[in-house]
Amino acid sequence: MCGIVGAVSKRNIVPILIEGLKRLEYRGYDSCGVAVHQDGELRRARSTSRVAELHSQTAEDGIASGTGIAHTRWATHGVPAVHNAHPHFSHGAHAADGAAGRIALVHNGIIENHDELRAELKARGYTFHSQTDTEVIAHLIDHVYQGDLLEAVQQAVQRLKGAYAIAVFSRDEPHRVVGAREGSPLVLGVGTEEGQGEFFLASDAMALAGVTDQIVYLDEGDVVDMQLGRYWITHRVVDSTRFETVQREVRTVHAHSGAAELGPYRHYMQKEIFEQPVAIANTLDAVTGISPEIFGDGAYGVFKEIDSVLILACGTSYYAGSTAKYWLESIAKIPTSVEIASEYRYRDSVPNPRTLVVTISQSGETADTLAALKHARAQGMTHTLTVCNVSTSAMVRECELAFITRAGAEIGVASTKAFTTQLVGLFLLTLALAQTRGHLSEAQEAEHLKALRHLPVAVQAVVALEPQVIAWSEEFARKENALFLGRGLHYPIALEGALKLKEISYIHAEAYPAGELKHGPLALVTAEMPVVTVAPNDALLEKLKSNMQEVRARGGELFVFADSDTRIESEPGLHVIRMPEHYGALSPILHVIPLQLLAYHTACARGTDVDKPRNLAKSVTVE
């Protein structure tokens, strides 16, 4: 969601800005733009098309400079339109009507007090040309600007309420870009090109892949000043309007630039589905035995102190947490609650300082989850752990303990390999807690480790079911509604399957515990409502078969992913794809993969934009 790239250099940085935007396209956007300091003026190009179109536009307009900023926008305030696209220019009280002022700015996040600031700035003579909250920031900086951009930004951000990452430059100060962050990610890239004295800003280190691997992760409240050959970072002193200079570590970060190569696949989502065996193997690579220290130094002491688990997550990650609840309570015998992060912080809850707060996030920058984590800590729950795919993310830095999945960069908006590696991390957490609490014998540990080591091979066998799933997808592509059923441990997997189908094929899909059919959803069942059923050979199988008969009796058509020994046979109105093997507690990881394939191939059959579904973004960095 929304991408920022900025640079100061002696060379023309427009190609670098454009390439950075291309690397951020996977996050989702509906407009894009670039602005530079050229010949003493502000110049920009903006588009509601793809970054490739923006590239052509900058070339045609001769836009080139050593100072500039660029942005991909996912609309929040204001419709997707060129006048709402970033970068925004200030339009001062004394500027000619429509003429650009002296400030150019891009922004990720949401400014909650933008209406109040807009009214104040209008009263001071500022003209607004967009519906965005972002334009307010540009005018505010212009209003307080007195020749020093750093001081202007420091003053302006103290007036902002909400979340922001900004990059800004002034017409009056060539070769200077200032960035600031609060609640939205921003990194500084230290240039390695000899003689250029260059520095970069980006919302994601991946945007700078191939340009620099020297990255500084800015903290909440940091303001960074980039000039040719030097940069410095300031941070606001607590309970003060004063900023002090601070030092932040420069890290070498390999941003997986090769992950953006599609190879032989039609879409990134398909590629990432097929990468799951390797992603799981990589995630398990360093695990030689079950130990709390898998989650960081001091984990054993934390695990001994806790008596419950609270999982905070959104979307697909929430379903991973919902699956883990079954594992944690049945194997580790520890009470577990799972909360939708965007709801948790806004309700009255009963805090328990002996709770382990577990956050789950693919990017580690999910705004709702970060806010929920901070709320939990403010409630006195200081034992925190994250399961995350990005080791340098805000979530990892904010949490006491962490498990880093090794899924690699995930480009498709609909999460696949990030989800299954999250499940692996959560299962390891279950085993570590069970061991600490005395509920895991050596024999059980050995059995679970054996199953985990075989998991990549088992997943590969499930991926091989793709041709059978393709045949089903042709039927699903003609439908507008679908039901997904699961029981027990596999109910969250049914939820995930329904989410995948609706995300990328735009078919309305809902999931229910199969036992709930007779309590309402059965009224929807007709021959036009396909019912997808997850049918592992577990303790609830016979109950599930009864639920399936309820569907059959109402003329419903069943599509069943069944373990090989369930004795469920295909017949008219009952379609069965057999899973290669039953996998016990880890069965959800296998059963979700054909649901991913079904969603993917149904979307292909309907001709939707699989990797960039409408209205959605990859990384949700605003609330």
TIFI-531310 format. One line per 2 residues: for each residue z negated, y negated, x negated of C-alpha. Coordinates in steps of 0.001 Angstrom, whole numbers. Last residue first. Example, Ala and Ser with C-alpha at 12.3 -4.5 7.8 and 13.67 -1.06 7.14 Angstrom:
<marvos>
-7140,1060,-13670 | -7800,4500,-12300
</marvos>
This chain:
<marvos>
-9623,-2136,5526 | -7192,-2737,2703
-6367,-429,-223 | -4748,2344,1784
-2782,4206,-890 | 342,5938,330
1315,3562,3108 | 2333,4217,6704
4212,2172,9320 | 7330,4349,9127
7297,7427,6948 | 8197,6876,3275
8620,10299,1655 | 10143,11971,4709
12397,9161,5932 | 13340,10880,9197
16463,12961,9795 | 15136,15167,12596
15940,18362,10672 | 14325,16905,7567
11198,16055,9555 | 11042,19621,10868
11497,20862,7299 | 8533,18857,6004
6193,19509,8919 | 6799,23256,8753
6441,23272,4966 | 3075,21516,5148
1942,23983,7829 | 3123,26823,5575
833,25401,2862 | -2300,24923,4990
-2905,28660,5338 | -3260,29308,1609
-5918,26687,933 | -7699,27604,4168
-7997,31244,2977 | -10357,30375,128
-13367,31901,1912 | -11549,35214,2303
-8038,35355,939 | -6092,37538,3331
-2732,38432,1834 | 1007,37687,1933
869,35597,5141 | 2972,36974,7941
5108,34652,10025 | 4818,35464,13721
6677,34224,16794 | 5261,34995,20240
7317,33936,23261 | 9387,37110,23153
7726,39487,20670 | 6350,39253,17136
3338,41397,16274 | -295,40469,15672
-2008,43416,14002 | -4236,41094,11908
-3610,42972,8659 | -837,40787,7231
-2657,37506,7812 | -1092,35512,10616
711,32194,10801 | 1482,32134,14527
4067,30189,16513 | 3203,30634,20186
5309,29628,23185 | 3390,28697,26330
4164,30282,29679 | 641,29833,31033
-360,33483,30439 | 897,33223,26845
-1452,30319,26101 | -4476,32167,27482
-3378,35197,25498 | -3608,33122,22351
-7201,32242,23190 | -8004,35943,23494
-6396,36564,20111 | -8581,33814,18642
-11734,35531,19875 | -10526,38735,18234
-9864,36886,14966 | -13195,35049,14779
-14760,37250,12079 | -11779,36795,9776
-8229,38074,9525 | -6584,34666,9404
-4704,33331,12435 | -3654,29672,12254
-1874,29009,15554 | 962,26636,16309
1498,26069,20036 | 4957,24838,21007
4880,22675,24169 | 8185,22896,26049
7352,26295,27573 | 4260,24670,29030
715,24040,27823 | -684,20604,28586
-3356,21763,31044 | -4598,24171,28368
-5867,21092,26473 | -8828,20639,28854
-11862,22862,28422 | -9864,26094,28566
-8319,25343,25196 | -11634,24489,23515
-12062,27964,22022 | -8937,27404,19943
-10587,24535,18090 | -8084,21804,18765
-5192,20099,17019 | -2830,17423,18281
815,16698,17608 | 3143,13937,18798
6363,14421,16878 | 7006,11521,14509
8502,13938,11920 | 6615,12504,8916
3119,11642,10001 | 3063,13597,13296
3780,16924,11606 | 1390,16313,8705
-1446,15299,11014 | -987,18402,13165
-1182,20631,10093 | -4289,18807,8845
-6033,19301,12175 | -5090,22996,12139
-6574,23170,8640 | -9750,21520,9951
-9966,24379,12533 | -9502,26997,9820
-13159,27367,8800 | -14116,28027,12402
-11140,28473,14685 | -7626,27111,14592
-5068,25820,17063 | -2240,23315,16718
-510,21822,19765 | 2954,20263,19741
4841,17422,21410 | 8319,15870,21192
10346,19029,20633 | 13927,19495,19399
12905,19444,15715 | 10411,22236,16452
13171,24792,17043 | 14989,23937,13808
11621,23984,12046 | 11061,27639,12955
14043,28797,10896 | 12908,26602,7999
9506,28326,8095 | 11131,31691,7447
13061,30299,4470 | 9869,28640,3057
7774,31814,2906 | 8028,31702,-912
5439,28908,-875 | 2953,31537,310
3606,33802,-2695 | 3171,30845,-5057
-175,30089,-3415 | -1402,33629,-4160
-343,33283,-7795 | -2130,29924,-8098
-5245,31434,-6406 | -5708,34384,-8775
-8073,32405,-10993 | -9999,31199,-7939
-10371,34728,-6533 | -11702,36016,-9864
-14093,33083,-10069 | -15389,33883,-6579
-16028,37517,-7440 | -17719,36678,-10746
-19996,34173,-9025 | -20856,36723,-6346
-21782,39306,-8970 | -23876,36763,-10891
-25743,35924,-7684 | -25246,32645,-5853
-27886,31408,-3383 | -30507,30220,-5869
-30277,26512,-5027 | -28589,25606,-8318
-26099,28457,-7917 | -25276,27497,-4333
-24821,23876,-5440 | -22417,24934,-8176
-20556,27272,-5798 | -20120,24566,-3161
-19003,22051,-5782 | -16401,24559,-6977
-15201,24878,-3380 | -15003,21083,-3152
-12869,20875,-6285 | -10500,23562,-5005
-10267,21813,-1636 | -9402,18556,-3400
-6705,20479,-5277 | -5235,21546,-1930
-5252,18002,-570 | -3769,16324,-3659
-1015,18944,-3647 | 33,17976,-125
-505,14345,889 | 2029,12729,3211
3012,9473,1467 | 5127,11362,-1064
4566,10174,-4643 | 1643,12289,-5834
886,11701,-9517 | -682,14734,-11155
-2719,17260,-9190 | -5387,17452,-11848
-8494,17054,-9751 | -11225,15000,-11357
-14744,16007,-10349 | -17177,13135,-10539
-20847,12196,-10878 | -22751,8890,-10635
-20016,7241,-8606 | -18665,3677,-8896
-16427,4278,-11918 | -14907,7359,-10326
-14242,5503,-7082 | -12781,2497,-8923
-10132,4691,-10494 | -9793,5729,-14149
-9995,9481,-13557 | -7434,9456,-10756
-7275,12584,-8566 | -10709,12252,-6984
-13675,14319,-5868 | -16534,11838,-6030
-20272,12226,-6511 | -23190,9991,-5566
-26988,10270,-5720 | -28107,6708,-4929
-28791,7020,-1210 | -31002,3972,-703
-29181,2437,2273 | -27385,89,-137
-25996,3214,-1790 | -24619,4436,1525
-23051,1028,2181 | -21419,1010,-1252
-19927,4441,-574 | -18698,3334,2861
-16962,335,1265 | -15287,2552,-1326
-14200,4935,1429 | -12729,2172,3554
-10879,622,597 | -9289,3808,-729
-9045,3109,-4485 | -9831,6567,-5870
-6185,7444,-5349 | -6614,10906,-3823
-9995,10143,-2313 | -13067,12215,-1452
-16559,10729,-1512 | -19690,12872,-1769
-23117,11353,-1069 | -25811,13784,-2216
-28767,13221,115 | -32345,13055,-1173
-32584,9315,-392 | -32062,10128,3309
-30537,7415,5438 | -30593,7675,9251
-27472,6041,10618 | -26706,2884,12571
-22971,2396,12804 | -20462,188,11026
-20607,1749,7563 | -19692,5201,8861
-16617,4310,10900 | -14055,3596,8159
-15507,6436,6083 | -14951,9125,8695
-18179,11058,8278 | -18884,14652,7296
-22397,16059,7525 | -23827,18869,5431
-27064,20859,5558 | -27276,23108,2449
-27002,26887,2577 | -24747,26958,-521
-22438,29639,919 | -22434,29104,4709
-23454,25432,4829 | -21429,24236,1875
-18371,26310,2713 | -18193,25230,6361
-18762,21587,5385 | -15998,21937,2776
-13394,22306,5518 | -14506,19029,7095
-14380,17382,3668 | -10772,18466,3183
-10077,17187,6694 | -11549,13818,5712
-9314,13787,2623 | -6306,14118,4919
-7296,10954,6748 | -10410,9188,5456
-13477,10278,3474 | -17274,10277,3267
-19179,13557,2817 | -22968,13546,3212
-24822,16459,1601 | -28425,17569,2086
-31602,18549,188 | -31015,16815,-3130
-33268,16797,-6198 | -32099,19991,-7885
-28448,18929,-7579 | -29216,15626,-9314
-30955,17337,-12235 | -28091,19796,-12612
-25519,17004,-12465 | -27011,15214,-15452
-23789,15160,-17400 | -20783,15471,-15153
-19351,17478,-12267 | -18525,20631,-14216
-22112,20186,-15470 | -23311,21860,-12269
-22073,25159,-13728 | -19777,27931,-12498
-17769,29507,-15280 | -14671,28984,-17398
-13413,25931,-15509 | -11222,23867,-17857
-7919,25020,-16363 | -9017,25059,-12721
-7360,21752,-11844 | -4349,22683,-13965
-3971,26005,-12109 | -4262,24202,-8775
-1593,21677,-9767 | 636,24466,-11111
458,26474,-7870 | 816,23256,-5865
4009,22003,-7485 | 6187,23491,-4718
4543,21293,-2095 | 4893,18345,-4473
8634,18838,-4865 | 9070,19086,-1105
7099,15881,-632 | 9084,14177,-3384
12279,14754,-1440 | 15510,16726,-1740
14325,18686,-4780 | 16352,19487,-7906
14624,16880,-10121 | 12809,14089,-8314
11637,12182,-11373 | 8711,9926,-10444
6219,12251,-12129 | 7840,11456,-15468
5993,8144,-15611 | 2717,10028,-15680
582,6946,-16427 | -706,7921,-19848
-3682,5619,-20241 | -5093,4431,-23561
-8122,2379,-22648 | -9076,-1194,-23516
-12745,-1668,-22659 | -13795,-4874,-20934
-15485,-7827,-22635 | -16994,-10680,-20651
-16688,-14476,-20590 | -19086,-16131,-18173
-18372,-17722,-14798 | -20696,-20201,-13064
-20918,-20645,-9296 | -24205,-18757,-9311
-26069,-16036,-7436 | -24792,-13405,-9902
-22726,-14865,-12760 | -19005,-14713,-11958
-16955,-12748,-14439 | -14479,-13998,-17009
-11762,-12100,-18836 | -9789,-13363,-21797
-6181,-13108,-22886 | -4239,-13929,-26030
-805,-13909,-27650 | 1037,-15780,-24917
-1381,-16494,-22098 | -3201,-14237,-19662
-6400,-15393,-17905 | -8378,-12664,-16143
-10854,-13210,-13301 | -13320,-10379,-12679
-15317,-10117,-9434 | -15107,-6335,-9125
-14242,-4923,-12523 | -10855,-5063,-14237
-9488,-1843,-15677 | -7973,-2673,-19082
-4887,-659,-20019 | -3070,33,-23265
-280,2456,-22268 | 2379,-239,-22322
5922,-723,-21042 | 6977,2885,-20370
4481,3203,-17534 | 3430,-288,-16425
3664,325,-12664 | 1706,3576,-13150
-1280,1472,-14235 | -1693,474,-10582
-2260,-2977,-9059 | -531,-4497,-12033
-983,-7333,-14522 | 774,-7628,-17866
317,-9140,-21294 | 2720,-10216,-24024
2361,-11504,-27561 | 6077,-10755,-28009
6103,-10167,-31768 | 5745,-6394,-31610
5992,-4838,-28149 | 2583,-3218,-27550
1514,-5390,-24643 | -1999,-5189,-23256
-1863,-4220,-19582 | -4465,-5671,-17246
-5421,-3744,-14125 | -6028,-4714,-10503
-7593,-2761,-7647 | -8748,-4308,-4346
-12352,-5065,-3388 | -12583,-8238,-5449
-9899,-8959,-8017 | -8515,-11890,-9982
-5363,-12596,-11985 | -4170,-15647,-13908
-692,-16045,-15373 | 208,-18478,-18168
3464,-18820,-20095 | 4400,-22190,-18546
1602,-24340,-17106 | 2753,-27040,-14658
4702,-24765,-12319 | 1534,-22705,-11912
933,-18976,-11973 | -878,-16499,-9747
-1745,-12798,-9556 | -4166,-11739,-6848
-6285,-8742,-5900 | -8201,-9370,-2729
-10768,-8132,-258 | -12759,-10172,2232
-14276,-13635,2141 | -12638,-16251,-76
-14288,-19568,-943 | -15571,-18383,-4327
-12042,-17231,-5079 | -10850,-20840,-5051
-13175,-22209,-7728 | -12400,-19478,-10254
-8693,-19761,-9434 | -8715,-23493,-10096
-10680,-23105,-13331 | -8182,-20560,-14621
-5227,-22719,-13585 | -6363,-25791,-15539
-4473,-28994,-14621 | -6584,-30212,-11719
-6010,-27451,-9146 | -8508,-27512,-6241
-5870,-28039,-3522 | -3223,-25890,-5202
-5682,-22987,-5361 | -6374,-23396,-1638
-2670,-23657,-830 | -1894,-20390,-2638
-4918,-18673,-1062 | -3886,-19703,2470
-399,-18314,1851 | -2013,-14882,1516
-3478,-14812,5045 | 76,-14422,6260
1898,-15973,9215 | 4321,-17835,6951
5674,-21329,6277 | 2400,-23238,6265
2336,-26970,5468 | -654,-28529,3753
-1747,-31973,4898 | -5514,-31854,4360
-6059,-30976,8030 | -3714,-28068,7513
-5934,-26957,4624 | -9076,-26921,6775
-7374,-25080,9627 | -5979,-22487,7248
-9372,-22008,5584 | -11040,-21199,8918
-8216,-18880,9945 | -8206,-17162,6528
-11884,-16189,6733 | -11264,-12420,6548
-8861,-12481,3626 | -7185,-9069,3531
-6011,-7175,462 | -3173,-7413,-2050
-1948,-10849,-3080 | 973,-12564,-4799
956,-16236,-5825 | 3125,-19141,-6911
1519,-22603,-7236 | 3261,-25940,-7910
4693,-26952,-4583 | 7893,-25633,-3125
9956,-27908,-905 | 10092,-27155,2803
9408,-30753,3813 | 9064,-32763,608
5803,-32199,-1189 | 2979,-34706,-670
620,-32525,1351 | 1301,-29544,-832
3454,-26541,-53 | 2055,-23689,-2150
4436,-20867,-2912 | 4160,-17295,-1672
5369,-14261,-3611 | 5400,-12371,-1270
7167,-11652,2013 | 6160,-13458,5202
9242,-15712,5288 | 11416,-12690,4476
10173,-10718,7457 | 7866,-7754,8120
5680,-9212,10891 | 2603,-11298,10148
-870,-10457,8880 | -952,-6785,7848
2522,-5954,6563 | 2930,-3658,3564
4224,-5879,797 | 5799,-5017,-2577
5129,-7723,-5136 | 6330,-9525,-8240
4955,-12075,-10705 | 6526,-14108,-13479
6516,-15665,-16913 | 9088,-14860,-19635
11942,-15882,-17390 | 15158,-14816,-15669
16596,-15382,-12197 | 20353,-15697,-12416
20804,-15726,-8626 | 23156,-12729,-8648
20853,-10769,-10962 | 17769,-11590,-8902
19559,-10505,-5707 | 20758,-7227,-7194
17206,-6315,-8208 | 15922,-7300,-4768
18431,-4890,-3242 | 17153,-2094,-5495
13603,-3015,-4455 | 14440,-1959,-901
15211,-4268,2023 | 13013,-6962,3524
13909,-9165,582 | 12551,-12007,-1534
13870,-13921,-4535 | 11927,-16611,-6356
12097,-19714,-8487 | 9297,-22103,-9416
10453,-24933,-11665 | 10232,-26078,-15288
13468,-24372,-16271 | 12233,-21023,-14928
8688,-19966,-14007 | 9266,-16789,-12072
8874,-15265,-8601 | 9676,-11734,-7390
9816,-10210,-3924 | 9370,-7195,-1710
9300,-6261,1952 | 8312,-3308,4140
6176,-1325,1722 | 4880,2197,1003
2846,3414,-1974 | 5844,5400,-3282
7608,2128,-4079 | 5133,1438,-6887
7342,2707,-9714 | 10203,663,-8301
7984,-2416,-8316 | 7278,-1899,-12016
10991,-1590,-12698 | 11563,-4929,-10989
8789,-6640,-12949 | 10026,-5177,-16242
13616,-6273,-15501 | 12272,-9794,-14725
10298,-9992,-17995 | 12776,-11947,-20090
11209,-12053,-23568 | 8475,-14315,-24941
5965,-12671,-22610 | 3624,-13214,-19652
3712,-10599,-16915 | 2904,-9711,-13321
3191,-6633,-11115 | 1471,-6190,-7758
1954,-3438,-5185 | 1147,-3306,-1501
0,0,0
</marvos>
